[in-house]
Amino acid sequence: MTAPRAHRCRPSPSLSRGAEHDSPTGRPWAGESAQTAQTAPVASAVAPAAPVPVSAARVLRVVVPAQPSRASGVRRMVAEQLSYLRLPDEQLDNAVLATDELFANAVRHGSPDAGDMVTVSVECTDHEVRVTVADHSPDLPRHRTADDADESGRGLAIVAALVDDWGIAPPDPGETGKRVWFSLEIQGAS
């Protein structure tokens, strides 16, 4: 595990400014068929294959009810989308776990009303993966130190240990709340 990184309370520049790839479902990236994705060579268990080049920034954005029961679907969606990039297993696992932590925080702390929704975005370029979780609460997450007996309070520390960078950004224009994001550099990208 790496040392925790300081969070940045600054806008997360979209990796996809002007990107035309925005899919509202957990399906293959826009412009790719399911058949293409399923027939891509599978990485060997011995050595990971080189990441699949991304010709332009790709974005997947889903809006999910802010309910703990939706966490497994969010994890599956992120894992499915990032599997097309053939990331090393550790990096894929880190992205899924970090997303799970951010989603859990958004549900627990950022969605006080029963009908609240959480937006999860996955953006990929040739060199970076960025996941953003947006909720409707303006309350910023707090990085805190949990005692050994505490059952919660470690989420942001876990995220910081798993990713290359993370931060907090204001909501999209016209929206309320905040966006919490993390990024991972794609290992082996040239």
Contacts in CASP RR format, 6 or more apart in sequence:
PFRMAT RR
TARGET T0000
AUTHOR 0000-0000-0000
METHOD contacts of the structure
MODEL  1
MTAPRAHRCRPSPSLSRGAEHDSPTGRPWAGESAQTAQTAPVASAVAPAA
PVPVSAARVLRVVVPAQPSRASGVRRMVAEQLSYLRLPDEQLDNAVLATD
ELFANAVRHGSPDAGDMVTVSVECTDHEVRVTVADHSPDLPRHRTADDAD
ESGRGLAIVAALVDDWGIAPPDPGETGKRVWFSLEIQGAS
1 161 0 8 1.000
1 162 0 8 1.000
2 161 0 8 1.000
2 162 0 8 1.000
3 161 0 8 1.000
4 157 0 8 1.000
4 160 0 8 1.000
4 161 0 8 1.000
5 160 0 8 1.000
5 163 0 8 1.000
5 164 0 8 1.000
5 165 0 8 1.000
5 166 0 8 1.000
7 143 0 8 1.000
7 156 0 8 1.000
7 160 0 8 1.000
7 166 0 8 1.000
7 167 0 8 1.000
7 168 0 8 1.000
8 165 0 8 1.000
8 166 0 8 1.000
8 167 0 8 1.000
8 168 0 8 1.000
9 140 0 8 1.000
9 167 0 8 1.000
9 168 0 8 1.000
10 167 0 8 1.000
10 168 0 8 1.000
10 169 0 8 1.000
11 169 0 8 1.000
11 170 0 8 1.000
12 130 0 8 1.000
12 132 0 8 1.000
12 167 0 8 1.000
12 169 0 8 1.000
12 179 0 8 1.000
12 181 0 8 1.000
12 183 0 8 1.000
14 57 0 8 1.000
14 59 0 8 1.000
14 123 0 8 1.000
15 57 0 8 1.000
15 59 0 8 1.000
15 123 0 8 1.000
15 124 0 8 1.000
15 125 0 8 1.000
15 128 0 8 1.000
15 130 0 8 1.000
16 22 0 8 1.000
16 56 0 8 1.000
16 57 0 8 1.000
16 58 0 8 1.000
16 59 0 8 1.000
16 123 0 8 1.000
16 125 0 8 1.000
17 57 0 8 1.000
18 57 0 8 1.000
19 56 0 8 1.000
19 57 0 8 1.000
19 58 0 8 1.000
19 59 0 8 1.000
19 123 0 8 1.000
20 30 0 8 1.000
20 56 0 8 1.000
21 29 0 8 1.000
21 30 0 8 1.000
21 31 0 8 1.000
21 56 0 8 1.000
21 57 0 8 1.000
21 58 0 8 1.000
21 59 0 8 1.000
22 30 0 8 1.000
22 59 0 8 1.000
22 60 0 8 1.000
22 61 0 8 1.000
23 29 0 8 1.000
23 30 0 8 1.000
23 59 0 8 1.000
23 60 0 8 1.000
23 61 0 8 1.000
24 61 0 8 1.000
24 62 0 8 1.000
24 63 0 8 1.000
25 62 0 8 1.000
26 60 0 8 1.000
26 62 0 8 1.000
26 77 0 8 1.000
26 80 0 8 1.000
26 81 0 8 1.000
27 34 0 8 1.000
28 34 0 8 1.000
28 36 0 8 1.000
28 37 0 8 1.000
28 84 0 8 1.000
29 37 0 8 1.000
29 58 0 8 1.000
29 60 0 8 1.000
29 81 0 8 1.000
29 84 0 8 1.000
29 124 0 8 1.000
30 58 0 8 1.000
32 84 0 8 1.000
37 84 0 8 1.000
40 52 0 8 1.000
40 84 0 8 1.000
40 86 0 8 1.000
41 49 0 8 1.000
42 49 0 8 1.000
43 49 0 8 1.000
43 86 0 8 1.000
48 86 0 8 1.000
48 87 0 8 1.000
48 88 0 8 1.000
48 89 0 8 1.000
49 86 0 8 1.000
50 86 0 8 1.000
50 188 0 8 1.000
51 85 0 8 1.000
51 86 0 8 1.000
51 87 0 8 1.000
51 126 0 8 1.000
51 186 0 8 1.000
51 187 0 8 1.000
51 188 0 8 1.000
51 189 0 8 1.000
52 84 0 8 1.000
52 85 0 8 1.000
52 86 0 8 1.000
53 126 0 8 1.000
54 85 0 8 1.000
54 124 0 8 1.000
54 125 0 8 1.000
54 126 0 8 1.000
57 123 0 8 1.000
57 124 0 8 1.000
57 125 0 8 1.000
58 123 0 8 1.000
58 124 0 8 1.000
58 125 0 8 1.000
59 121 0 8 1.000
59 122 0 8 1.000
59 123 0 8 1.000
60 77 0 8 1.000
60 81 0 8 1.000
60 121 0 8 1.000
60 122 0 8 1.000
60 123 0 8 1.000
61 119 0 8 1.000
61 120 0 8 1.000
61 121 0 8 1.000
61 122 0 8 1.000
62 74 0 8 1.000
62 77 0 8 1.000
62 119 0 8 1.000
62 120 0 8 1.000
62 121 0 8 1.000
63 117 0 8 1.000
63 118 0 8 1.000
63 119 0 8 1.000
64 70 0 8 1.000
64 73 0 8 1.000
64 74 0 8 1.000
64 103 0 8 1.000
64 117 0 8 1.000
64 118 0 8 1.000
64 119 0 8 1.000
64 120 0 8 1.000
65 115 0 8 1.000
65 116 0 8 1.000
65 117 0 8 1.000
65 118 0 8 1.000
66 106 0 8 1.000
66 107 0 8 1.000
66 110 0 8 1.000
66 111 0 8 1.000
66 115 0 8 1.000
66 116 0 8 1.000
66 117 0 8 1.000
66 118 0 8 1.000
66 135 0 8 1.000
67 107 0 8 1.000
68 104 0 8 1.000
68 107 0 8 1.000
68 108 0 8 1.000
70 103 0 8 1.000
70 107 0 8 1.000
71 100 0 8 1.000
71 103 0 8 1.000
71 104 0 8 1.000
71 107 0 8 1.000
74 99 0 8 1.000
74 100 0 8 1.000
74 103 0 8 1.000
74 120 0 8 1.000
75 96 0 8 1.000
75 99 0 8 1.000
75 100 0 8 1.000
77 120 0 8 1.000
77 122 0 8 1.000
78 95 0 8 1.000
78 96 0 8 1.000
78 99 0 8 1.000
78 120 0 8 1.000
78 122 0 8 1.000
78 131 0 8 1.000
79 92 0 8 1.000
79 96 0 8 1.000
81 122 0 8 1.000
81 124 0 8 1.000
82 92 0 8 1.000
82 95 0 8 1.000
82 96 0 8 1.000
82 122 0 8 1.000
82 124 0 8 1.000
82 129 0 8 1.000
83 92 0 8 1.000
85 124 0 8 1.000
85 129 0 8 1.000
85 186 0 8 1.000
87 95 0 8 1.000
87 129 0 8 1.000
87 186 0 8 1.000
87 187 0 8 1.000
88 187 0 8 1.000
91 184 0 8 1.000
91 186 0 8 1.000
91 187 0 8 1.000
94 162 0 8 1.000
94 163 0 8 1.000
94 184 0 8 1.000
95 129 0 8 1.000
95 131 0 8 1.000
95 162 0 8 1.000
95 163 0 8 1.000
95 184 0 8 1.000
97 158 0 8 1.000
97 162 0 8 1.000
98 131 0 8 1.000
98 158 0 8 1.000
98 159 0 8 1.000
98 162 0 8 1.000
98 163 0 8 1.000
98 166 0 8 1.000
98 182 0 8 1.000
99 120 0 8 1.000
99 131 0 8 1.000
99 133 0 8 1.000
101 155 0 8 1.000
101 156 0 8 1.000
101 158 0 8 1.000
101 159 0 8 1.000
102 131 0 8 1.000
102 133 0 8 1.000
102 159 0 8 1.000
102 180 0 8 1.000
102 182 0 8 1.000
103 118 0 8 1.000
103 120 0 8 1.000
103 133 0 8 1.000
104 155 0 8 1.000
105 133 0 8 1.000
105 141 0 8 1.000
105 155 0 8 1.000
105 156 0 8 1.000
105 180 0 8 1.000
106 118 0 8 1.000
106 133 0 8 1.000
106 134 0 8 1.000
106 135 0 8 1.000
106 180 0 8 1.000
107 118 0 8 1.000
107 135 0 8 1.000
109 137 0 8 1.000
109 139 0 8 1.000
109 141 0 8 1.000
110 116 0 8 1.000
110 135 0 8 1.000
110 136 0 8 1.000
110 137 0 8 1.000
110 139 0 8 1.000
110 177 0 8 1.000
111 117 0 8 1.000
111 118 0 8 1.000
111 135 0 8 1.000
111 136 0 8 1.000
111 137 0 8 1.000
112 137 0 8 1.000
113 136 0 8 1.000
116 135 0 8 1.000
116 136 0 8 1.000
117 136 0 8 1.000
118 133 0 8 1.000
118 134 0 8 1.000
118 135 0 8 1.000
119 132 0 8 1.000
119 133 0 8 1.000
119 134 0 8 1.000
119 135 0 8 1.000
120 131 0 8 1.000
120 132 0 8 1.000
120 133 0 8 1.000
120 134 0 8 1.000
121 130 0 8 1.000
121 131 0 8 1.000
121 132 0 8 1.000
121 133 0 8 1.000
121 134 0 8 1.000
122 129 0 8 1.000
122 130 0 8 1.000
122 131 0 8 1.000
123 129 0 8 1.000
123 130 0 8 1.000
123 131 0 8 1.000
123 132 0 8 1.000
124 130 0 8 1.000
124 186 0 8 1.000
126 186 0 8 1.000
126 189 0 8 1.000
127 185 0 8 1.000
127 186 0 8 1.000
127 189 0 8 1.000
128 183 0 8 1.000
128 184 0 8 1.000
128 185 0 8 1.000
128 186 0 8 1.000
129 183 0 8 1.000
129 184 0 8 1.000
129 186 0 8 1.000
130 181 0 8 1.000
130 182 0 8 1.000
130 183 0 8 1.000
130 184 0 8 1.000
131 181 0 8 1.000
131 182 0 8 1.000
131 183 0 8 1.000
132 169 0 8 1.000
132 179 0 8 1.000
132 180 0 8 1.000
132 181 0 8 1.000
133 179 0 8 1.000
133 180 0 8 1.000
133 181 0 8 1.000
134 171 0 8 1.000
134 172 0 8 1.000
134 175 0 8 1.000
134 177 0 8 1.000
134 178 0 8 1.000
134 179 0 8 1.000
134 180 0 8 1.000
135 177 0 8 1.000
135 178 0 8 1.000
136 175 0 8 1.000
136 176 0 8 1.000
136 177 0 8 1.000
137 177 0 8 1.000
137 178 0 8 1.000
138 176 0 8 1.000
138 177 0 8 1.000
138 178 0 8 1.000
139 178 0 8 1.000
140 168 0 8 1.000
140 178 0 8 1.000
141 156 0 8 1.000
141 168 0 8 1.000
141 180 0 8 1.000
142 156 0 8 1.000
143 156 0 8 1.000
143 157 0 8 1.000
143 160 0 8 1.000
144 153 0 8 1.000
144 156 0 8 1.000
145 157 0 8 1.000
146 152 0 8 1.000
146 153 0 8 1.000
146 154 0 8 1.000
146 157 0 8 1.000
156 166 0 8 1.000
159 166 0 8 1.000
159 182 0 8 1.000
160 166 0 8 1.000
162 182 0 8 1.000
163 182 0 8 1.000
163 183 0 8 1.000
163 184 0 8 1.000
164 182 0 8 1.000
164 183 0 8 1.000
164 184 0 8 1.000
164 185 0 8 1.000
165 182 0 8 1.000
165 183 0 8 1.000
166 180 0 8 1.000
166 181 0 8 1.000
166 182 0 8 1.000
166 183 0 8 1.000
167 180 0 8 1.000
167 181 0 8 1.000
167 182 0 8 1.000
168 178 0 8 1.000
168 179 0 8 1.000
168 180 0 8 1.000
168 181 0 8 1.000
169 178 0 8 1.000
169 179 0 8 1.000
169 180 0 8 1.000
169 181 0 8 1.000
170 177 0 8 1.000
170 178 0 8 1.000
170 179 0 8 1.000
171 177 0 8 1.000
171 178 0 8 1.000
171 179 0 8 1.000
172 179 0 8 1.000
END
